[in-house]
Amino acid sequence: MILHLVTDEHFADYVLQDFSAPDMHSEIVLIPCNEQLDKVLQKDKMPMARPGTPDFQALLQRLGSYKAIVFHGLFNPWCEQVLEAVPSHVKIAWVFWNGEIYSRPGICAKMLAPGTRLLYRCRKLLKNLRGTAPEDYFVPLHYFRRIGLCLTDVQEEYQFVKDVIGNPRLQWGWYNYYSLEETVGPLLEAHCAGDGILVGNSASIECNHLESFWALRRKDLRERQVYVPLSYGMPWVRNYACKIGQLLMKSHFYPLLDYLPRTEYNRILCSCPTVIMAHWRPNAMGNCIAALWLGARLYMSEHSDDYRYFKRIGITLFSVERDLKKGDFSPLPEADWRHNQQILREIYARDAKKQKLRELVTVLDR
């Protein structure tokens, strides 16, 4: 039997969907980290073990009865307690969410483009001087050396993690919460058409908005609209992105400040044959897959593990550093678009994902 430990994130429902069937040999336990559980739609179908309660202590005591423990993210102090209590004969796997490693001090700033990195460091220095910079919690790295399997769809991320945590025993396994059908949703038969440009996916410093805006400033945008999703993330990033975007792109700049219904966001996405995701840190994978599926010309940073991943599997995409300067905002030629779709279908389609899940369960439950 495999034990899956999930937190009060919306991923919990996907874990239940993926592993609740009898042939998945899995038990899924919800570990709440706060009082709000509104992101979990099917919490009544998962037993709950809140840290500090008798239920949590009982969970720790029965860890030895499982073949494997799967952590879905490693962000909370309770993860340390579980890792310390897992007997040596039990396999430990970890679904990598990327923030556990990429957000750490000393790594986070290295994942930013030069101009954005300077902005980030200036803000951090100012907060330190004011004494308003609380330290984020991270599971100490030595705990990661107890883990045997890192689960992610991007093998390049796994290699980065393996080097950072110094765990030569760490193996890679494939897992993604979303199938292609879930990622693309009602756009399975759609194709992008229009003259819009989509930049970034949130009000996150990792989007490197400054560099993207500066590159677009030098291009002939004609009547094109540059859409910038900023409805969630960090308020200070939203504020600076709005100011810089308005300054550099004037009337072409269209910030998306409010949450949009999915139908409205899909309409905008389909009107953008150019998508720019200038992250250095792996991010916005769902947005990138959707853009590729729709036939958009996707620009990504060569510093990104996700860029290297897409290149390795044969996807046609473009470099922010080398190709964006050419100012080509046209959709992909149909042959390249269909080629990308075929590769994505082979890896992420629902049936392909189910087969990979069965292979994963076989590894964990033996």
C-alpha positions as MATLAB code, in Angstrom:
seq = 'MILHLVTDEHFADYVLQDFSAPDMHSEIVLIPCNEQLDKVLQKDKMPMARPGTPDFQALLQRLGSYKAIVFHGLFNPWCEQVLEAVPSHVKIAWVFWNGEIYSRPGICAKMLAPGTRLLYRCRKLLKNLRGTAPEDYFVPLHYFRRIGLCLTDVQEEYQFVKDVIGNPRLQWGWYNYYSLEETVGPLLEAHCAGDGILVGNSASIECNHLESFWALRRKDLRERQVYVPLSYGMPWVRNYACKIGQLLMKSHFYPLLDYLPRTEYNRILCSCPTVIMAHWRPNAMGNCIAALWLGARLYMSEHSDDYRYFKRIGITLFSVERDLKKGDFSPLPEADWRHNQQILREIYARDAKKQKLRELVTVLDR';
ca = [
       0.000    0.000    0.000;
       1.203    3.514   -0.882;
       0.506    6.506    1.370;
       0.006    9.887   -0.302;
       0.289   12.968    1.929;
      -1.431   16.047    0.516;
      -2.018   19.521    1.890;
      -4.958   21.883    1.580;
      -4.145   22.825   -2.007;
      -6.324   22.240   -5.041;
      -3.904   19.477   -6.114;
      -5.452   17.220   -3.471;
      -8.449   16.586   -5.703;
      -6.187   15.566   -8.586;
      -4.310   13.141   -6.331;
      -7.628   11.599   -5.348;
      -8.603   11.334   -9.007;
      -5.273    9.735   -9.975;
      -4.777    7.262   -7.146;
      -8.131    6.394   -5.555;
      -8.923    3.429   -7.837;
      -8.362    0.007   -6.215;
      -5.575   -0.911   -8.653;
      -3.590    2.144   -7.528;
      -3.009    0.508   -4.110;
      -3.039    3.907   -2.428;
      -4.317    5.679    0.652;
      -4.604    9.466    0.494;
      -4.413   11.487    3.711;
      -5.071   15.215    3.897;
      -2.742   17.172    6.203;
      -4.358   20.602    6.739;
      -1.912   23.478    7.225;
      -4.472   26.152    8.119;
      -8.115   26.500    8.959;
      -9.218   27.009    5.369;
      -9.960   23.937    3.280;
     -12.035   25.587    0.580;
      -9.542   24.683   -2.162;
     -10.170   20.975   -1.600;
     -13.481   20.060   -3.188;
     -13.564   16.377   -2.134;
     -12.130   16.595    1.375;
     -14.921   14.356    2.655;
     -13.343   11.479    0.673;
      -9.926   11.810    2.346;
      -9.073   11.068    5.989;
      -7.577   14.069    7.745;
      -4.606   14.216   10.142;
      -3.982   17.711   11.422;
      -0.454   18.195   12.887;
      -0.441   18.086   16.682;
      -3.567   15.939   16.951;
      -3.956   12.267   17.964;
      -4.801   11.447   14.340;
      -1.420   12.783   13.235;
       0.406   10.836   15.943;
      -1.435    7.680   14.880;
      -0.336    8.342   11.294;
       3.301    8.576   12.380;
       3.047    5.287   14.241;
       1.711    3.313   11.279;
       4.162    4.569    8.632;
       6.019    1.262    8.743;
       3.000   -0.581    7.353;
       3.295    1.088    3.928;
       5.492    0.127    0.996;
       6.021    3.796    0.093;
       5.222    7.338    1.259;
       4.603   10.035   -1.347;
       4.904   13.680   -0.279;
       3.003   16.081   -2.518;
       5.202   19.104   -1.978;
       7.657   19.583    0.900;
       6.931   22.950    2.452;
       5.818   22.478    6.051;
       7.378   21.594    9.428;
       5.172   18.497    9.690;
       7.130   17.057    6.740;
      10.197   16.902    9.003;
       8.273   14.880   11.584;
       7.110   12.395    8.990;
      10.538   12.034    7.366;
      12.109   11.379   10.755;
       9.494    8.720   11.538;
       9.636    6.780    8.242;
      11.359    3.396    8.787;
      14.306    2.602    6.538;
      12.478   -0.181    4.668;
       9.772    2.217    3.404;
      10.363    3.981    0.073;
      10.051    7.772    0.083;
       8.916    9.682   -3.014;
       8.347   13.412   -3.430;
       6.277   15.251   -6.020;
       8.432   18.291   -6.755;
       6.527   21.587   -6.791;
       9.756   23.566   -7.472;
       9.292   26.186   -4.735;
      10.926   23.835   -2.216;
      14.265   24.366   -3.984;
      14.043   27.293   -6.405;
      12.621   29.726   -3.820;
      15.441   29.225   -1.318;
      17.740   32.113   -0.395;
      20.802   31.945   -2.567;
      18.888   30.256   -5.396;
      15.888   32.547   -5.882;
      17.890   35.572   -7.074;
      19.903   33.432   -9.486;
      16.626   32.520  -11.199;
      16.008   36.147  -12.227;
      17.180   38.065  -15.286;
      19.752   40.822  -14.521;
      17.438   43.855  -14.397;
      14.758   42.048  -12.424;
      17.418   40.603  -10.107;
      18.661   44.120   -9.279;
      15.098   45.254   -8.568;
      14.516   42.217   -6.337;
      17.719   42.765   -4.361;
      17.022   46.471   -3.873;
      13.571   45.702   -2.502;
      14.944   42.963   -0.250;
      17.653   45.313    1.068;
      15.054   47.982    1.788;
      12.870   45.500    3.684;
      15.883   44.318    5.693;
      16.756   47.898    6.621;
      13.179   48.465    7.755;
      13.135   45.166    9.635;
      10.073   43.992    7.698;
      11.526   40.960    5.925;
      10.271   37.794    7.671;
      12.175   34.671    6.722;
      10.297   31.996    4.824;
      10.323   28.442    6.138;
      12.093   25.722    4.142;
      12.519   22.056    5.003;
      16.283   21.700    5.751;
      18.175   20.162    2.862;
      19.491   17.213    4.834;
      15.949   15.810    5.004;
      15.850   15.612    1.203;
      18.740   13.157    1.309;
      16.363   10.545    2.741;
      14.199   10.678   -0.384;
      14.632    8.002   -3.033;
      12.396    9.235   -5.857;
      11.771   12.745   -7.230;
       8.537   12.926   -9.231;
       8.197   15.507  -11.994;
       7.441   15.496  -15.708;
      10.600   17.529  -16.422;
      13.716   15.439  -15.984;
      15.912   18.550  -16.225;
      14.336   19.833  -12.992;
      15.156   16.556  -11.274;
      18.822   16.860  -12.262;
      18.983   20.381  -10.835;
      17.396   19.203   -7.581;
      19.730   16.228   -7.325;
      22.761   18.513   -7.621;
      21.449   21.039   -5.075;
      20.514   18.562   -2.346;
      23.578   16.369   -2.857;
      21.698   13.079   -2.952;
      23.379   10.712   -5.457;
      20.763    8.002   -4.673;
      17.877   10.170   -5.840;
      16.046    8.674   -8.822;
      13.565   10.252  -11.219;
       9.959    9.250  -11.785;
       7.319   10.796  -14.069;
       4.294   12.512  -12.613;
       2.083   15.457  -13.530;
      -1.180   16.435  -11.880;
      -2.878   17.435  -15.137;
      -3.531   15.499  -18.294;
      -3.509   17.350  -21.609;
      -7.300   17.322  -21.642;
      -7.421   18.968  -18.209;
      -4.761   21.538  -19.083;
      -6.326   22.631  -22.358;
      -9.940   22.043  -21.371;
     -12.471   23.293  -23.931;
      -9.678   24.435  -26.273;
      -8.775   20.955  -27.543;
     -10.060   21.825  -31.028;
      -9.102   25.511  -30.950;
      -6.350   27.411  -32.743;
      -4.982   30.833  -31.877;
      -5.815   33.640  -34.277;
      -5.417   37.377  -33.858;
      -2.605   39.789  -33.124;
      -2.365   39.746  -29.324;
       0.765   39.060  -27.289;
       0.609   37.339  -23.891;
       3.427   38.072  -21.418;
       3.916   36.094  -18.201;
       1.344   34.299  -16.112;
       1.061   36.218  -12.827;
       2.296   39.066  -10.639;
       5.386   37.048   -9.833;
       8.923   38.410   -9.841;
      10.040   35.241  -11.670;
       8.144   36.365  -14.785;
      10.972   38.812  -15.568;
       8.447   41.387  -16.800;
      11.077   44.112  -17.050;
      13.140   42.234  -19.645;
      10.067   41.190  -21.634;
       8.683   44.734  -21.748;
      12.044   46.169  -22.718;
      12.370   43.700  -25.606;
       8.866   44.529  -26.873;
       9.502   48.275  -26.601;
      11.975   48.023  -29.455;
       9.549   46.250  -31.791;
       6.932   47.546  -34.188;
       3.803   46.450  -32.357;
       1.438   48.162  -34.807;
      -2.049   47.672  -33.348;
      -1.123   44.725  -31.189;
      -2.302   44.448  -27.594;
       0.114   43.115  -24.987;
      -1.853   41.213  -22.332;
      -0.145   40.780  -18.948;
      -1.919   38.574  -16.343;
      -1.487   40.231  -12.942;
      -4.617   39.167  -11.070;
      -2.729   37.049   -8.527;
       0.732   37.053   -7.037;
       2.614   39.790   -5.186;
       0.986   43.247   -5.001;
       4.313   45.074   -5.303;
       5.120   43.142   -8.506;
       1.709   44.006   -9.907;
       2.285   47.691   -9.143;
       5.747   47.888  -10.683;
       4.714   45.820  -13.737;
       1.832   48.211  -14.376;
       4.052   51.280  -14.100;
       6.835   49.909  -16.282;
       4.425   48.369  -18.785;
       2.551   51.631  -19.214;
       5.805   53.597  -19.486;
       7.419   51.349  -22.092;
       4.447   50.190  -24.173;
       1.925   52.982  -23.761;
      -1.448   52.113  -25.316;
      -0.335   48.602  -26.277;
      -0.226   47.590  -22.602;
      -3.262   45.668  -21.324;
      -2.806   44.473  -17.722;
      -5.273   41.807  -16.576;
      -5.789   42.953  -12.986;
      -8.999   41.143  -12.096;
      -9.746   37.454  -11.995;
     -11.337   36.459  -15.297;
     -13.820   33.631  -15.879;
     -12.127   30.816  -17.755;
     -14.165   31.507  -20.903;
     -12.913   35.096  -21.014;
      -9.302   34.121  -20.336;
      -9.530   31.452  -23.045;
     -10.812   34.056  -25.482;
      -7.756   36.219  -24.797;
      -5.422   33.218  -25.003;
      -6.837   32.276  -28.399;
      -6.245   35.831  -29.630;
      -2.519   35.652  -28.822;
      -0.391   33.895  -31.458;
       2.661   35.119  -29.511;
       3.316   34.052  -25.922;
       6.362   35.209  -23.950;
       7.303   33.315  -20.788;
      10.684   34.760  -19.839;
      11.047   32.838  -16.572;
      14.463   31.437  -15.725;
      12.927   29.346  -12.973;
      10.562   26.558  -14.117;
       7.096   28.051  -14.047;
       3.829   28.409  -15.985;
       4.084   24.915  -17.466;
       0.335   24.673  -17.992;
       0.277   28.001  -19.816;
       3.175   26.921  -22.024;
       1.532   23.615  -22.932;
      -1.741   25.404  -23.742;
       0.074   27.945  -25.918;
       1.915   25.220  -27.823;
      -1.284   23.234  -28.280;
      -3.045   26.278  -29.748;
      -0.250   26.894  -32.241;
       1.230   29.985  -30.628;
       4.827   31.057  -31.162;
       6.167   30.453  -27.669;
       9.235   32.364  -26.485;
      11.010   31.056  -23.393;
      14.329   31.866  -21.746;
      17.236   29.583  -22.583;
      18.111   29.691  -18.870;
      14.940   27.734  -18.060;
      14.988   23.986  -17.443;
      11.549   23.898  -19.045;
      12.958   25.425  -22.247;
      15.681   22.781  -22.333;
      13.074   20.101  -21.666;
      10.862   21.179  -24.556;
      13.873   21.302  -26.858;
      14.950   17.813  -25.805;
      11.572   16.240  -26.563;
      11.470   17.911  -29.981;
       9.041   20.798  -29.442;
       9.322   23.770  -31.799;
       9.682   26.911  -29.684;
      11.819   30.036  -29.557;
      14.396   31.754  -27.400;
      13.753   35.045  -25.613;
      17.459   35.827  -25.768;
      18.098   35.028  -29.449;
      14.803   34.943  -31.341;
      12.581   37.611  -29.792;
      14.789   40.370  -31.225;
      13.572   39.356  -34.703;
      10.078   40.508  -33.786;
       8.205   37.611  -35.368;
       4.696   37.651  -33.878;
       3.041   35.280  -36.332;
       1.480   31.938  -35.371;
       3.493   28.793  -35.962;
       3.321   27.271  -39.440;
       0.732   24.503  -39.399;
       3.326   21.737  -39.794;
       5.159   22.899  -36.640;
       1.887   23.344  -34.762;
       0.706   19.809  -35.567;
       4.168   18.460  -34.758;
       4.007   20.060  -31.283;
       0.520   18.730  -30.710;
       1.599   15.184  -31.521;
       4.480   15.310  -29.033;
       2.264   16.767  -26.289;
      -0.391   14.148  -26.977;
       2.118   11.309  -26.640;
       3.334   12.568  -23.264;
       0.376   14.264  -21.584;
      -2.833   12.826  -23.057;
      -5.110   11.176  -20.492;
      -4.364    7.625  -21.645;
      -0.614    8.271  -21.715;
      -0.763    9.698  -18.214;
      -2.722    6.696  -16.914;
      -0.071    4.343  -18.272;
       2.692    6.328  -16.553;
       0.734    6.259  -13.284;
       0.453    2.474  -13.462;
       4.216    2.242  -14.005;
       4.823    4.540  -11.036;
       2.587    2.489   -8.752;
       4.409   -0.669   -9.815;
       7.731    0.876   -8.766;
       6.411    2.178   -5.448;
       4.367   -0.835   -4.386;
       6.841   -3.629   -5.027;
];
